[in-house]
Amino acid sequence: MPNAPKLCNSFEAFTVSANPDQSRGVDSLLNGTVTHNDIPFGASSHGGNEPYSATMAATPDDLFAFLDKLGIAHQTVHHPPLFTVEQSRSLRGQIPGGHTKNLFLKDKRGALFLVVAPEDAAIELKSLHRLLGASGRFSFGSAELMREMLGVEPGSVTPFAALNDTAGRVTVVLDATMMIHATLNFHPLINTMTTAIGRDDLVRFLAATGHPARIEPVAAGREEV
């Protein structure tokens, strides 16, 4: 059984103005130079094409600050490290809301997708590329590619990692069934915490990072537990 969870809340209304000519990396996002209202639908929040640097990766505190600047309420529970969906199920009674799994995928041409679905969703990878308009069947992205693109380790994959994809390389896909839940839970870039956020606020967060979410029926059913 995990240790007793430790809760923290944060909410702060905040408005900022953008400089559309400024190159926008993680630092510019965190410093308030861009919000979801400043990014055209489908556009990247990044002004250049420089490669990802490990020094640019956001921390959980950076993420929470960014959510606060957007006026997005969030609640975080601290717990022992969780690496699998099975391990995460031990927290079910302590953390309300929808619980999720996140698949980091690439197609035959190297296009990257982050598919977010309910933890018990059965996803047909053999046919998913057709639904999403990808080139050829999906394979899982390597841990090295995950670190390069999303700035997180295996076991900590989360839509919050869109904050690190300043080049807009990764398409984020949210399962339509998952979006029935008013509240959703994800790791805040590390797997020793779980952060709850409203479903509409998740979409707003993703747009603010330059990742307009695709909401698609990716779950084919439920896995046997």
Order of alpha helices (4+ residues) and beta strands (2+ residues): beta-alpha-alpha-beta-alpha-beta-beta-beta-alpha-beta-alpha-beta-beta-beta-alpha-beta-beta
